[in-house]
Amino acid sequence: MLDAFFQFLQSTGFYGLNFGVVLMMAISCLLLYLAIVKGFEPLLLVPIAFGVLLTNLPFAGLMAPPIMEITEEVIHTVEPGGLLYYLFQGDHLGIFPPLIFLGVGAMTDFGPLIANPKSLLLGAAAQFGIFVTFMGAIGSGLFTAQEAASIGIIGGADGPTAIFLSSKLAPHLLGAIAIAAYSYMALVPIIQPPIMRLLTTKKERIIKMEQLRHVPKKEKILFPIIVTIVVSLIVPPAATLVGMLMLGNLFRECGVVGRLEDTAKNALINIITIFLGVTVGATATAEQFLKVETLAILTLGIIAFAIGTASGVLIAKIMNKVMNVKINPLIGSAGVSAVPMAARVSQVVGQKEEPTNFLLMHAMGPNVAGVIGSAVSAGVLLSLFGG
């Protein structure tokens, strides 16, 4: 009787609890608190945080791979893997992030970018943080070139791109990189404003920009087609992300596939967000997450994000001087890929300085340019270090 009791006790999750597991469960609860109570990017942080909780439950085996047996050259499944292991193949094989891009494209209006092509420079400038952080990660001596590339992409503030690249170059760092990327995306309204105010003067922050021209439908239809061709020819590895982004946008603009547009921007992206978030969180096991490298990733990630924000603002200031154009430097911070949150931050900070100033549509130009820029940056890094 006593032996049976001890056998039962050893089969419970309580028997498998240790400091690392308890700490990861506490981190999961903290992320849930930030998402639910503080409202920090709940659509992303809730599934990610719950994935962290599920993967660290002792003996639950939700991320356990299947046990296979080979007999007479025939492979048999002795024991199937956990649910999240199979769903994670969508991350591992690079399927989920491009589908997220498809939905983002269907929700995004590229009109502000087409109306003001100079916004591309601001979106490109914000990618500077990616490559500075890449060099910093290499210089730290803690990471290989592939790992450094995956860490640097956090500076683009684009979670799906970070997942896509790290799944190709450094899958063992996927959990830490994804949590860092999405956490900093959620903290955009807190991180960016101090940097924006530090680098601009009161006079610059109250600059009023001219109203954007109306973009005809023909241009909006041609834009995704042309961008897909040009970008894919220059950086072929970027074709997956950029192609799906532009396909979703073509659904939106062409006006003849309303059902496909609706599915891409609603049902599909919501389903994939659940799968992506939970499985990314499920990679953050105590063994993989509680390392010195994880702390370094979190530190380098916020540096990348800060440099990306600062670069966009500074380039906008330079454009004001060199090109003699009227650009409010606050929209430069929207060059990171957190759509549309970064554009909203530009609007909020600008209106605090001048209540009659409306920067949202102007900021959407560099914001959507940042989405394209982060995908192109990922393609460049993948072509250089993808083996």
Long-range contacts (C-beta under 8 A, 24 or more apart in sequence): 11-59, 12-59, 13-57, 13-58, 13-59, 13-60, 14-58, 15-58, 15-59, 16-58, 16-59, 17-58, 18-286, 20-286, 20-287, 20-290, 21-56, 21-58, 21-286, 23-286, 23-290, 24-52, 24-56, 24-284, 24-285, 24-286, 24-289, 24-290, 25-52, 25-53, 25-56, 27-52, 27-284, 27-289, 28-52, 28-53, 28-56, 28-281, 29-53, 31-179, 31-183, 34-186, 35-186, 40-183, 40-186, 40-187, 41-182, 41-185, 41-186, 43-273, 44-159, 44-182, 44-185, 44-186, 44-273, 44-277, 45-182, 45-183, 45-186, 45-277, 46-277, 47-273, 47-274, 47-276, 47-277, 47-278, 47-281, 48-178, 48-179, 48-182, 48-277, 48-278, 48-280, 48-281, 49-281, 50-278, 50-281, 51-84, 51-277, 51-278, 51-279, 51-280, 51-281, 51-282, 51-284, 52-175, 52-179, 52-281, 52-282, 52-284, 53-281, 54-84, 54-278, 54-281, 54-282, 55-84, 55-281, 55-282, 55-283, 55-284, 55-285, 56-284, 56-285, 56-286, 62-282, 63-88, 63-282, 63-283, 63-285, 84-278, 84-279, 84-282, 87-275, 87-278, 87-279, 88-279, 88-282, 88-283, 90-272, 90-275, 90-276, 90-279, 91-163, 91-167, 91-174, 91-276, 91-279, 91-280, 91-283, 92-167, 92-171, 93-167, 94-164, 94-167, 94-168, 94-240, 96-160, 96-163, 96-272, 96-275, 96-276, 96-279, 97-160, 97-161, 97-163, 97-164, 97-167, 97-241, 97-276, 98-160, 98-164, 98-240, 98-241, 98-243, 98-244, 99-244, 99-268, 99-269, 99-272, 100-160, 100-269, 100-272, 100-273, 100-276, 101-160, 101-241, 101-242, 101-244, 101-245, 101-248, 101-375, 102-244, 102-245, 102-247, 102-248, 102-264, 102-268, 102-269, 103-248, 103-264, 103-265, 103-268, 103-269, 103-272, 104-160, 104-245, 104-248, 104-269, 104-339, 104-371, 105-224, 105-244, 105-245, 105-246, 105-247, 105-248, 105-249, 105-250, 105-251, 105-252, 105-264, 106-248, 106-249, 106-251, 106-252, 106-261, 106-264, 106-265, 106-269, 107-248, 107-252, 107-265, 107-269, 108-245, 108-248, 108-249, 108-252, 108-339, 108-368, 108-371, 109-252, 109-364, 109-368, 110-220, 110-223, 110-224, 110-249, 110-368, 111-212, 111-215, 111-220, 112-212, 112-361, 112-362, 112-364, 112-365, 112-368, 113-364, 113-365, 113-366, 113-368, 113-369, 114-215, 114-219, 114-220, 114-223, 115-212, 115-213, 115-214, 115-215, 115-365, 116-212, 116-362, 116-365, 118-319, 118-323, 118-325, 118-327, 119-331, 119-365, 119-366, 119-369, 120-366, 120-369, 121-315, 121-319, 122-312, 122-315, 122-316, 122-319, 122-331, 122-332, 122-334, 122-335, 122-365, 122-366, 122-369, 123-312, 123-335, 123-365, 123-366, 123-367, 123-368, 123-369, 123-370, 123-371, 123-372, 123-373, 124-335, 124-369, 124-373, 125-311, 125-312, 125-314, 125-315, 125-332, 125-335, 126-156, 126-308, 126-309, 126-311, 126-312, 126-332, 126-333, 126-335, 126-336, 126-337, 126-366, 126-370, 126-373, 127-155, 127-156, 127-308, 127-311, 127-335, 127-370, 127-373, 127-374, 127-376, 127-377, 128-307, 128-308, 128-311, 129-155, 129-156, 129-303, 129-304, 129-305, 129-306, 129-307, 129-308, 129-309, 129-310, 129-311, 130-154, 130-155, 130-156, 130-304, 130-308, 130-374, 130-377, 130-381, 131-377, 132-303, 132-304, 132-307, 133-300, 133-301, 133-303, 133-304, 133-307, 134-381, 136-300, 136-303, 137-296, 137-300, 140-296, 140-300, 142-292, 142-293, 142-296, 143-293, 143-296, 144-170, 145-385, 146-170, 146-385, 147-173, 149-381, 149-382, 149-384, 149-385, 150-177, 151-177, 151-297, 151-300, 151-301, 151-304, 152-300, 152-304, 152-381, 153-177, 153-181, 153-374, 153-377, 153-378, 153-381, 154-180, 154-181, 154-184, 154-297, 154-300, 154-301, 154-304, 154-305, 155-301, 155-303, 155-304, 155-305, 155-307, 155-308, 155-336, 156-308, 156-336, 156-337, 156-370, 156-373, 156-374, 156-377, 156-378, 157-181, 157-184, 157-185, 157-188, 157-305, 157-308, 157-336, 157-337, 157-338, 157-342, 157-370, 157-374, 158-185, 158-336, 158-337, 158-338, 158-370, 158-371, 158-374, 158-375, 159-185, 160-241, 160-276, 161-241, 161-337, 161-374, 161-375, 161-377, 161-378, 163-276, 163-280, 164-240, 164-241, 164-378, 165-378, 165-381, 165-382, 168-382, 168-386, 169-381, 169-382, 169-385, 169-386, 172-288, 173-293, 173-297, 174-280, 174-283, 175-280, 175-281, 175-282, 175-283, 175-284, 175-285, 175-288, 175-289, 176-284, 176-288, 176-289, 176-293, 176-294, 176-297, 176-298, 177-297, 177-301, 178-280, 178-281, 178-283, 179-280, 179-281, 179-284, 180-297, 180-298, 180-301, 180-302, 181-301, 184-301, 184-302, 184-305, 185-338, 185-341, 188-336, 188-338, 188-341, 188-342, 188-345, 189-341, 189-344, 189-345, 189-348, 191-302, 191-305, 191-306, 191-309, 192-309, 192-333, 192-342, 192-345, 192-349, 193-345, 193-348, 193-349, 195-306, 195-309, 195-310, 195-313, 195-333, 196-309, 196-313, 196-329, 196-330, 196-333, 196-345, 196-346, 196-349, 197-349, 199-310, 199-313, 199-314, 199-317, 199-329, 200-313, 200-317, 200-329, 200-330, 202-353, 204-317, 204-320, 204-328, 204-329, 204-330, 205-328, 205-329, 205-330, 205-349, 205-350, 205-353, 205-354, 206-350, 206-353, 206-354, 206-357, 207-320, 207-326, 207-327, 207-328, 207-329, 208-326, 208-328, 208-354, 208-356, 208-357, 209-326, 209-327, 209-328, 209-331, 209-359, 209-362, 210-326, 212-361, 212-362, 212-365, 217-253, 217-255, 220-253, 221-250, 221-253, 221-254, 223-249, 223-253, 224-249, 224-250, 224-253, 225-250, 227-372, 231-372, 231-375, 231-376, 231-379, 235-376, 235-379, 235-380, 235-383, 236-379, 236-383, 237-378, 237-379, 237-380, 237-382, 237-383, 237-386, 238-375, 238-376, 238-378, 238-379, 238-380, 238-382, 239-379, 241-375, 241-378, 241-379, 242-372, 242-375, 242-376, 242-379, 245-371, 245-372, 245-375, 305-336, 308-335, 308-336, 309-333, 309-336, 311-335, 312-336, 312-366, 328-357, 328-359, 328-362, 330-359, 330-363, 331-359, 331-362, 331-363, 331-365, 331-366, 332-366, 334-363, 334-364, 334-366, 334-367, 334-370, 335-366, 335-367, 335-369, 335-370, 335-373, 336-367, 336-370, 337-367, 337-370, 337-371, 337-373, 337-374, 338-367, 338-370, 339-367, 339-368, 339-370, 339-371, 340-364, 340-367, 342-367, 342-370, 343-367
